[in-house]
Structure formats: structure tokens, C-alpha cells
């Protein structure tokens, strides 16, 4: 079915009415260029076909004008509406960017691995309203709740360690995430909190934030990131250079498990890039809420046939005017 992007332009078709009236008035009021005493000898003479065809030139011009107006109205073709079922939820990713996230037990390090996998996860959640919170010694909202996947993934890819003071404020990161998501309209609300350490700074205690999330019906999936045993952590040596020193991996799994249990979520331990990717895939399956969404198919401009018609009509008028219907002044 044909639609118009600018249907108001079709009102210009009314211009054809006064133009036609002017044409008729002009020919009726025209004076002959040759005066004779009587036209009786020509009374029985037939009017030549060419005299009628001359009016066809005006008709061609009006038809070309009408086709041009249709082009200005931008005719379009589009399919009908359809309703489908999809999954959608409100979700916040809370990401630890403390200095320990630069440990190289992941490739190339924990932070870059988390960024890459989180960005892919975000890109795959097309129907969700998502936000991003980052935390270290403090927490702040990187991207508020949005459906703009490009803005989210671009921000995730641009994250770096120097954005915040060092430290691990897990409670503040969780509390900030709760503030971002609590006003969401979706039935399902969840937070994915990823950290590699223990809460050692901040204002809000992690378990206090977990109780608040539980009261608001927000599930929290906690991920402890770090291999078992030791990992190469970055340290500044006496010459001011960064070197990587093997140190024990210490994650407060007890607190992370309790946060997940309190909120109805789940705790995961990521010991490598592959495991972290599988964790996000599992969360992706767990967080599915069916929604009825109305889709509209692709819209395509269809003005070219009308433009070609206008060009053809103008060309035909010019050819007839210069050949068979040529007038001699």
C-alpha cells in the first residue's frame, strides 16, 4: 500500500483547477488575428483534429505538474504492522575498575576481558533497558538507563583504570546501581556486579545495599573474577616503572554469595576468559521476560516512477509542440 511522507503537499494538486479555468478563459476570450466579412463559406467545414490536439498540450503539462507534486509528497511503500513476542528487562552492569583489575591472569588483563565480554553481552540484549555503573574507590553512573546499544558499548570500550581513585567500594557500586534501576518500568530488574576483590572503602556496606535491592525486587548476579591461587598483579617499582608480581588472589566470595542469595540472584566465579564468557551467556538465559512488541517493516521511497512520468510527459509535450502541433505566430 502506498503512503506519503509529506501528504500535505498533495494540496498543491488544487492548483490545477485555477490553471485549467485560466486556460479555458484565455481561449474563449482570444481575438482572431484575421478579420473577414462573413464566415458562412466555412460553416460546413470540419474542424481539423490538430485543433483539438492542441488542447492536449495543456493536458500533458497539467499531468506533468500533478506527477511532480506527487514526487514532492514522497510516495512510500511499507508493509503492515505485526506483533511479536520478545524478551526485555531492566538491567545495570556494575563493573569494578580498581587497579587489581589490571592483573594478567586474564587475556590481556581482567579489565579488558570484562569490557570485551560485557560489550558483546550488551549488544545481544536488543530489547532491554540497560545502564552502566563503574566503581573503584568510589562509584558513579557511566551511562544511565537507555536502549542505545551504541552509546553503552562505546562507553564500555572507553573505560580505563584512571577514571576513579583506587579502592574497591562494592557497596557503593551496588547502591548506585540500585538508584539507577529502581524507577524502571520493566517487571524484571537485575544487576550484574563484577569485582575481583573485597569491599575496603565507600559509604554503603555491601550487605546493606543487598537488603535494599531485595526490598525493591531487584536481583543481583555477582561475579568474582580471578584465577585460583596467584596472579600477576601490577606494581610500581623503585624506578617508577610498572612490573607484574605474582600475588595471592583474594576475593570476598562469602559476601558476594550472600548478596546474590539475599536478592534471589546467583553467584559465579570466573577463573578465565572462557569461563567469564560462559557466565554472561548463562545470565543471558536466566534474564528473559516476554514482552509483546509491535514492529513496523522497512519503509522505502517510491518516487522514481512518478519522477520518470513527469519527465516523460514534459518531453512528449515539447516534442509535439515542436513537430506536429507546432504553431506559427
LINQUIKA-V855893 format. One record per run of one state. SS is the DSSP state (A for helix, B for strand, O for the rest). FROM is the first residue (numbers start at 0). LEN is the number of residues. Records with the same first field share a line. If there is no record, write none. Layout:
SS = FROM-LEN  FROM-LEN
This chain:
O = 0-1  4-2  28-11  42-6  72-2  78-2  87-2  96-2  102-7  124-4  135-3  146-2  158-2  163-6  181-7  195-10  215-2  225-4  236-5  248-4  263-3  270-2  286-3  296-2  301-2  322-7
B = 1-3  74-4  80-7  89-7  128-7  138-8  188-7  217-8  229-7  241-7  266-4  289-7  298-3
A = 6-22  39-3  48-24  98-4  109-15  148-10  160-3  169-12  205-10  252-11  272-14  303-19
